[in-house]
């Protein structure tokens, strides 16, 4: 009986000690032959309740996107189309300030490949993903698909091909999905259409287009023999406008490819070129100069318009596009850049929305000529619309410059700098609307209209809303436009506290982390410093994209009592398990615990957590002494401040004994 009890105790201890290794996603794989050269690879995952896996298409700055990396594709096989995903959900993350896209309950991924080397018998697929609940796991699985006998399996231990990480990442971008699931794609196209439609309406209210409405409608009504013929001709004219702009969108898609500009959206040169382009567009709208197509083009088109009939009407529509280019060109150019960067048929959808808004008034006023009397007279207000659009173009330009800066990580345009520029732009816009600033083409202004006053007040309110962002406010209304909170001169906001008490400079190898806590990101360096200052070590297993790690830092670590302990009584070592920087080649190794190759710094800390502490989730906190022995039981996500403080105090008290 005693032996049975001891055996039971041993088994219980073993289970308890092993229970912290979590595996919330169970994967299966299969391969199907579609033709002599094409195969369909399928991965299916069953996700435990309340956990979620981030999609390949989740927004930058949030959870880590899923990645599929084909290790041995070079000269062996090529990917056909894009990897397809099963249905996803999208929700706004208050922590990261972006919309995150993720799977719940199940996930399915499918990729078609075309064999180019018949002597190659297998496909090696490396799957990387992040799965989160109260804690986050950075997981990777390795699958081998046998092309000969159509079997597949997950491999626990393997020797990876000699492929550099940067190349792997590039292969992943080129070879994995960049199309969102169909439902998300439809939402994206609808959004492009709505933005384009309102942009077309804005273009309609510019000095180059608005005066053309009564002129053109009068032409059709006077030249046509009957009212019905006038309406018919105006309708053809409107359809012609739509055809011209949709053809332009089709041309952009055909020239650059459905997804070429989408792939360039994180390209530094692409973003810098369009920053300059939008500044030029904005300068034109603000009155510095006019962007015009050659007069010879308009003259040739006018001569064709005189032919009459449907062909003549089509050339009349083309003449409108050319003559109004100085006003519509910057709007169309911006729309095409924004739409094309989404990939697919977005440029076509964008140009359809834009041209529909532009064409509808011509058709409607031709059908109901009496409505012309309700139109406001042309005047200085048209230039006000143009200048207003110029300010918006200028603000948007800095989004492209910010993209380039984020890719380069040059920290030239950090969050505070970006917001300061936007505050200046929208502040100047408010002053302009209030009549305190005048620009080259403005008419003399003795008073402002009520509508202009309201628009000025709205702009001023938005400007005031931006100001707290300089001190760390999240600014959810413009989420996704400014750089993320962590890309900042003061990531914790101003007034977050200084160096830990008693210290005048940072120790070697340390940096200021959350709430200006002195933090080490290398275990050995941090441990050596802890011995030097005779303090216990708090190991913080964390991740850059770990939601609950940020929640702990923002809601628990920010408590004055907890913060006091973290700054003054322990040495904090934060080990980021999702840090992608490669280890030197001589430091890479095969894990004795998992059998996986440890290639990055993040892999190293993840393997350290699994091997030493039998845990694989983040956040995970361990208090140790100088002999690297635990001072109390480690804890994971602990949102209760009192509970976490009690745990910290227990560990530091044990260190002093």
N, C-alpha and C positions, 0 to 999 in steps of 0.2 A: 504493500500500500504506500509506504514511504517512497519507494522508488517510482511508483506511478505518479505520486504528487510532484516529485522532483522533475520527472519527465514532462508533466503538464506545465510546471513553472518554466522549464527551459523553452518549451514550445511557445508559451505565451510571451516570454521575453524576446524570443526570436521574431515572432510575428510583430510585436510592438516595435522592435528595433527596425524592422523592415518596412513598416507601414507607411513611412514617410516618403518612400519612393513612389511617386504618383505616375500613373499612365492613363490619363482620362480619354485618350483617343486610341481605339483599336483599328488597325488597318488591314485590309485585304487587297489583293491585286490580281489582275488577270490580263491576258493578251489574246486578241482575236485577229485572224488573218482576213483582210478585206479583199486583197488581190494578190497577184504574184509578188508585188513589191511593197504593198502597203499593209500596215498593221495598226490596230487600235489598242492603245494601252489604257487601262482603267485602274484608278486607285479609289477605293471606298473606305471612308472612315466613319466609325460609330462613336459619337461624342457623348460622354457622360452628362447627366442632367446638370444644368446651371453653368456648364463650361461652354466656352465658345472659341473657335479657331478663326483667326483673321484671314480675310480673303487676299488674293494677289492684288486686288484693286483698292484696298483700303487706303485712305488718304495719307499722304506723307505727314510726319509729325505725330502720328498716333501709334497704335500697335504695330508690331512688325508684320509686314506682308508675307504671305506664303510664297515660297520660291521652289520651282522645279528646275534642277540643273542636270542636264544630260552629260554624263562624264565622258563618254567615248563616241560622241557623234561625229567628230572630224573624220571626213573621208569614209565614213561607214554608213551613215543614214542622215536624212534631213527631216526637219519637222514640217508637217503639212498644216498650214493654217495655224490657229491658236488653240491652246489648251482650253477646254470648256469647263465651266464650273456649274455645280448644281445651285439651287436657289440660295440666296444670301439675304441677310437683313442689314439695314443701315440705321445707326443711331448716333446722336451727337455726344461726344465725350467732353464733359465739363473740365476734366483734368487737362487734356491736350488741346481742347478748343477746336477739334476737327470732327467731321462726320466719319465714323469708323464703320467699315463693312466687314461682316463676319458670318460664319456658319454656326448654327445650333443643331444639336441632335445628330445630324448626318452631314457628311461632305463627300462629294464625288468629283473627281477630276478625270478628264479624258483627253488624250493627245494622240493624234494620228502621225505616224512616221512613214517615210518612204526610204526603203533600203537602196543604197548606192553601191555597196560592197557586199557581194553575195558570199564572200568568204568569212564575213563577220557573223557570228551566231548569237550574239547577245546585246542587249541594251541595258546600260547602267544608269539608273535614275536616282539622284539624291534629292530628297524632299526635306525642306526646311520650313518650319512653321512655329507660330507662337500660340499657345492655348492658355486661356485665363479664366479664373473664377475669382476667388478671394486671393489667389496667388497666381503667378504666371510661370509657365514653363517654356523654355526654348528647346524645341525638340528637333531632331533630325533622324530620318529613316533612309535606309539605302536598299533599293530594290534592283533585282536582276531579272530581266525578261529573256527567256530563251526562245529565239526565233525558229529553232529547229523543231523542238517538240511542243512548242506553244505552252510552256509552263512559266511560272513566275514565283519569286519568293523574296521575303525580306531577309537581308543578310546582316548579321550582327557584327561580324568581324571581316574586314576586307582590306586589301591594299589598293589605295586610290591611284589612278593614273597620274603621271607627272603633268599636272595642269595648274597654272598659276591662278590664284583666287580672282584676280581682276578679269582674266579671260573667262573664268567660270561665270562671273557675274554678268559679263557681257553676253555670254551664251544664253544665260537665263533670260536676259531682256529680249534677245532676239528670238529665242526658241520657246518661251513660255507665253502664256496668255497675256495680252494687253487689252483684250476686249472685255468689258464688264459683262456680267450676265445680262440676258436679253432685257429683263425688266429694268435694270439699272440703266442700260443703254437707251431704252425708250424714254426714261425720265430725263436723261442727259440731252437727248435730241429735242424733247419738248421744251426744256429750259433754254436751249440755244434758239429755238423758234420764237419763244416769248421775248427774249432779249433782243433778237434781231427785229421783231415786229415793232417794238417800241423805239428801236434805233431808227427804223424807217420812218416812223411817225415824227421823230426828232428831226430827221433830215428834211422832212416835208415842211417844217417850220423855219427853214433857213432862207436867207435872201435869194439864193439861187433857184429855189424850187417853188416856194409859196406863190410868188407873183405869176408863175406859169399856169397855175390852176385856172383862174378866170380867163386868161388869154387862150389857153388850149380848148377849154370847154366852149367858149364863144366861137372859136374857129369851127368846131365840129357842128354846132347848132346852126351857124349861119351858112356854112358850105354845103350841108346836107339838104337834100330836097324835101325830106320829111323828118318829123321828130323821131320816128322809129329808126330811120337811117342814121341820124345823129347819135342816138343811143348806141346803135350797133357799132358805129365807127369808134366811139369813145370806149366801148367795151373791148374792141380789138386792140385799141391803143393801150389799154390797161394790161391786157394779156401779153402784149408785145414787151412792155416794161418788165413783166415777170419773167418772160422767156429770156430776155437779155441778161438779167442778173443771175438767173438759175444756170444759164450757160456759163457764166463767169465762175460760179461755184463748182460746176462740173469740170471746168477746165483746170481749176486749182487742184481738185481731187485727182484728175487724170495725170497731171504733170508730176505732182509730188507723191502720188500713191495714197491709198486710203488711210494708211497709218504712218506715213513717213514723218509728217510734222509732229504727230503724237510722240514718236520716238525721239524727236528733237526737243521736246518740251523742257527737258532738263539739260539741254546742250547750252554751254556758256555762250558760244558765238551767236546762236539763234536768239537767245534772250537779249544779248547786248545789241544786236542789229535792230531788233524790234523796239528796244528802249529808245534808240536814236530815232527810229522811224516815227514812233508815237510822239516824241518831243517835236519833231518837224511838223507832224500833223497838228499838234496843239498850237505851235507857233503860228501856223497858217490861220487857224480859227481865231486866235487872239488878235490877229491883224498885222503880223509882221510882214507877210507876203501872201500871195495867192498861188495855189498849186493848180495849174491849168494844162490841159492837153493842147497840142498844137492847133492853131486856128484852121489850118488846112484840113484837118480831120472833120471839123464841124462844117466847113464849106462843102466838102465832097458829100457828106451825109445830107446836107440841106438840098443839094441838087437832086439826090436820089428821092428825097421826100416829095419833091414836086411831081413825081410820076403818078401819084394818086393810087387808089386801090389799096389792097391789103399790104402790098410791098411798100407803097409810099407811107402808110401809117406805121409800119414796122421801122422805117428809117426815121420817121418823126420821133418815135420812142428812143431810138438810138441817139438822135440829136439831143434829146433831153438829157440822156445819160452823160453825153460829152460836155454839153454846155454847163450842166450843174456839177461837174466833177470837182470844182474847187470847194464845194460844200459837201458833196456826198462822198468824194474820194477818201478823206480821212476816216469817215465812219465806216465805209465799206472795207477799207484796208484793215482797220482795227477788228471788225467783225470776222473777216477772213482769217486773220491771225489767230483770234480766240477760238473760232470754230474749227479751223484746220488742226490746231493743237490738240483737239479732242479726238481726231482721227475719224475714220469711216466716212459716212455721207454727211457729216455735220456741216461742211461748207455749202453743200447744196441746200440743206434744210435752212441754214442761216440766210442764204441769199433769197430763198423763197419767202421767208418771213419778212425780210427787209423790203423786197420788191412788192409784196402784197400790201403792206402799209403805204407804200409810195403810190401804188396804182389805184387803190380803192377810191380815194377822193375824186380822181379824174372820172372814174366810171359813175360814181354816185351823183356828182354834180351835173353830169351830162344827162342822167336820168331825171333829175329834179333841178332844173336850172334856177328855179326860184330860191334855192338854198344859197346861191351865190351872194344874195343880198345880206345874208347873215354872217358872211366872212368878215373878219376884221380887216381894215385897210392895211396895206403894206406900209412899213415905216421902220423907225429905229428899233422897235421891239424884235424884229427879225435878226438884227445883228446881235442883240442881247442873247438870243437863243444860241447863236453861233459861238459867242464868247463863252457862254455857260458850258457848251459842249467842249470847248477848248480846255477849260479848267479840268473837266472830267478826264479828257484824254491825257492831260499832263499827270494827273494823279495815277491813272492806270499805267502810265509809262514806268513809274517807279516799282510797280509790281514785277515787271520783267527784269529790271536791274536787280531787284531783291532776289529773284530766282537765280540769277547768275552768281550773286554773292554767296547764296546758300550752298550752291554746288561747289564753289571754290573754297568755302569756309574761310573767306578772307576777313570776315568781321568788319568790313568797311561800312555796310549798311545794316547795322544791327537794329533791333526793334525800336529803341528810343530815337535813333536817327531817322528811320522810316516814318515814325509817327510825327516827329517834329516837322518833316517835310510836308506831310499831309495836313497838319494843323496850319502851316503857312499857306498852302494852296487853298484849302477850304476857307480859311480866314480871309484871304485876299478875295475869294469869290463872294463871300458875304459882303465885304466892303464895296465890291463892284455892284452887287445887286442893290445896295443901299445908296448907290450913286456917289460914293466917296472916291472911287477910282474910275477914270475914263480911259478908253483905249482908242487907237487910231481911227476906226470907222464908226465910232459912236456919234449919235446925233446929240445936239445940245439938250440938256435935261433940266427942266425947271422943277419937276416933281416926279415921284415914282408912283406907279399904279399899285392898287391894293394887292393884286396878284404877285407883283414883283416883291412887295414888302413881305408877304407871307413866305415866298420862296427864300428870301434873304434871311428871315427869322429861322426857317427850317435849316438852312445851311449853317447859320450861326450856332444853332442848338447842336448840330452834328459836330461842329468844330469844338465846342465846349465838351461834348461827350468824349472826344478823343484825348483831351488833356490828361485825365487820370491814368491813361495808358502809359504815360511817361513814368509813373510811379508804380507800375505793376498791375493795373487793373486789366482784366481779361479781354474787354471789348468784344463781346460775343457777336454784336451786330456785324462786325467786319471780319469775323473769324475766317482765316485762310488767306487774307490779303497781306497783313503785316507779317514779318518773321515771327516764328513761335516764341513763347515766353523764355525758353532756355537760351535762345540766340539773342543775348542781351548784354549790355554793359553791367547790368545789375539784375541777374536772373531771379533773385528773390524780392525784387522791388527795393526802392530806397528805404532807408531806415530799418533794414533788417538786422542790424547789429554788426559789430565789428569783429576783430580778431578776438579769440578767446582771451579771457582776462589774464593779465600778467605777461602776455606775449607781445612783442613789438614787431616780429617778422615771422614769416612762415618757415617751418622747418624744411630742410632739404627733402625734396621728393613729395611734398605735401601741396595741397591746393585748398581753396575755400569752396566747400560744397554747399548743400542746402542750409539756409539761414546763417551763412558764413561760418559754419563749423569747419575746423581744420580737418581735412580728410586725406587719407592716403589711398591710392588705388593699386598699390603693390603690397602684397602680404608681407614679404620679408622686410621691406623698408619700414612699414608701419610697426611691425613687431619689434624691430630694433629700436625705434623711437620710444615705444612704450616702455621698454626696459630702461632706456636712458632717463625717462622722466618718472619712472616707477608708477605707472598707471595700468589698469587692466585694458584689454583690447575688446572692442565691440566690432565683430565682423558683420558687415552688412552685405549679404548676397542680394544683389539688385540687378536691374536692367534699365537701359535707356528707355525702352518702350514698355516698361512695367507700370500699369495703371495703379495698382494698389501700393506699389513702392512710393509713387508720387503722393497718393492719399495719405500714407503714413507720414511722409515728410511735411505735407501741408497741414494736416489736422492733428497729428499726434506730436511730432517733433517740434512743432511751433509753440506748444504749451511751455510757459516760462520755466516750470519745474523740470520738465523733460529736457528742455534746451540747456538748462544749467548743468545737468548731469553730462550731456553729450559734449558740451564745450569744455568743462572743467575737470570732470572726474574719470573720463575714459579717453582712449585713443581710437578714433573711428577709422576703420579700414573698409572702404566700399569696393566690392569686387563685382564688376559688371559682366554678367554671363553672356550678354549679347554684343560684346565689343568685337567688331569684325577684323581688327588689325591682325595681320598674320604674325605668328611667332617666327623668329629666325629659324632657318631650316634645321640647324643643329639642335634646336630646342623642341621641335615637333616630335611626337611620340604616339604609340598605340596605347590606349588606356587599358590597364590590367583589369579594370572593373567592368567596363562596357565593351571593350574590344574595338572601339572607334578611334579613328585617327584624330589626334588633338593638333589642330593646325593654327587656331587663332587664340588670342588672349582670352576671349570669352569662353572658348572651349576649355581652356586650362582651368579657369575658375569654376566652371560648371562641373568639370571632372573632380576638382578638389572638393566641392560641396558633396558630390555623390559618394566619393571614396571615403572621406573622413567623417562626414556627418549623416550619411545614408539618407540624404534629402536631395530633391531636385527642383524645388519650387522657390519662387521669389515673390515677396520679400522673405528672407530667412535670417534671423538674428542669433548670433552666438557670442556669449561673453566668455573670454578665456584669460588665464593668467600667463605669466612669462614662460611657463613650461608647456604652454599650449593645451592645458587641461581645462575642461569646462568648469565654470564657476557656478552655473545652475543649468537647468534644462533649456535648450534653445527654443525659440518661439518663431512663429510665422506671422502672418498678417494679424495685428492686434489693434483694432480701431478704438478700443476703450483706453482713454488716456490714463486713467487710474490704474488699470491692470498692467499697462506697459511700464508706467513709472514704478510700480511695485516690483516688477521683474528686474528693472534696471537697478533699483536700490538693493534688492536681494543679492544680485551679482557683485556689485561694488562692495557691499558689506562683507561678503565672503572673501573677497580679495584682501581686505584689511585684517582679517583674522590671523 
